[in-house]
């Protein structure tokens, strides 16, 4: 079992920045692919970004590419999402997720991630 706790959400003006953190506990963090998803009211949960267990590969949704950066610190059991140039359409509940995988391919389907945090709200005002 892996427990995930997100933090760092908040209210920011368009063009601003936030950094989300996800602290993991339980089993060995380094063996997991870590991902961020988000869900806006009335919409389905969507993939945002993910990073492989050894940070050798990252993947981003087209909508955030060039603005968001995912990183991880295995020594601290923490994954981060640096969000710059935020837009009102980035407003959502952001979730951290984890799955065990040593494959090169990073999965973007939410149902393939068995472990989830409780979410942290990000609101971007125009």
N, C-alpha and C positions, 0 to 999 in steps of 0.2 A: 504494500500500500504506500501511496505517496500522498502527502497532504500539501496543498498549495494555498498560499495566502497572498493576494494581490494588494498593492498599495500604490499611492501616487496620483490617483485620479483627482479631478477637481474641475473648477470653472475657469476658463481661459478665453481671452478674446481671439478672434480670428487672426492668424499670423503668429500667434504665440507658440510656446513649447511646453511640453510636460514630459516627465520621465516616469514610466510605470515600472514597478518592481514586482517580482513574484518570488517569494521565498518558499523553498521546498523542504520538506522534512519527511522522514520515514525511511525509505530505501535509498540505495546508492543513486544519487542525482546524476552522476556523470554518464550513466548508461541510457539516459532518456533523451528523446527528441522533445524539445520544448517549443510551444507555440502560443501565439496570441490570436484570439478570435474576438469578434465584437458583435453585439446585437442591439440594433436600434428598435424603438417601439414599433410594433406592427410588421417587423421584418424578420427574416430568418437570420440565424447566426451565420456569420461569414468569416472566412479565413483572413487574417491580417499578415502574419509573419511567423516564421519558424526557423529554428536553428538546430543543426545536428549535434549529437552528443559531444563531439570534439571541436565544434565551432568551425569545421572545415567547409561547411556549406550552409547558406541561408537562402530563404525563399520569401518573396514578398508578393502580396496582392498588387495588381497593377495600380489600384487606386491610391496606394501609399508609397509606391516605389519612388525613391529619391527624396522622400520626406521623413520616413520612419527608418529607424535602425534597431535591429534586435541584436542582443549580445548576451553572454552568459559568463558567470564566474563559478566554475565548479567547486572551487575551494570554499566559496560562500554559499553554495547551493542556491544561487539566485540567478534569475534571468531578468533582463531589462528590455524595455521598449522605449527608446528615445523618439519622441514625436515632435517634429518641427513643422513650421508653416501650417499649423492646424487650420482646418476649414470647418464651417458649421456642419457639413455632412459627415465629419468624423465623430460627431456626437453619438455616443452609444455606451452601453455597458461593456467593458472590456474584460475578457476572461483569459486566464492563463490555463494551459492544458499540457498534459504530458502523456507520452507513450513510449514504450520500450521499443527501440529499433536501432539496428546497426546498418541498415540498408542505406544506399546512396539516395534513393528516392524519398522525398519528404511528402508526407500525406497532408492533404488540405481538407479532407472531409471530417467534420466534427465528430461523427459517430465512431471514427477510428481512434479517438483519444479517450482512454478510459478514466483519466484523472483530470479533475477540474477544480479550480478555485471558485470562490463565491462571487467574484466580479468586482470591479471598481468603476465608478461612473466617471465618464469624461464628457463634459459639456463645453461646446465651443460657441461663443456668442458672436453674432455678426456685427 
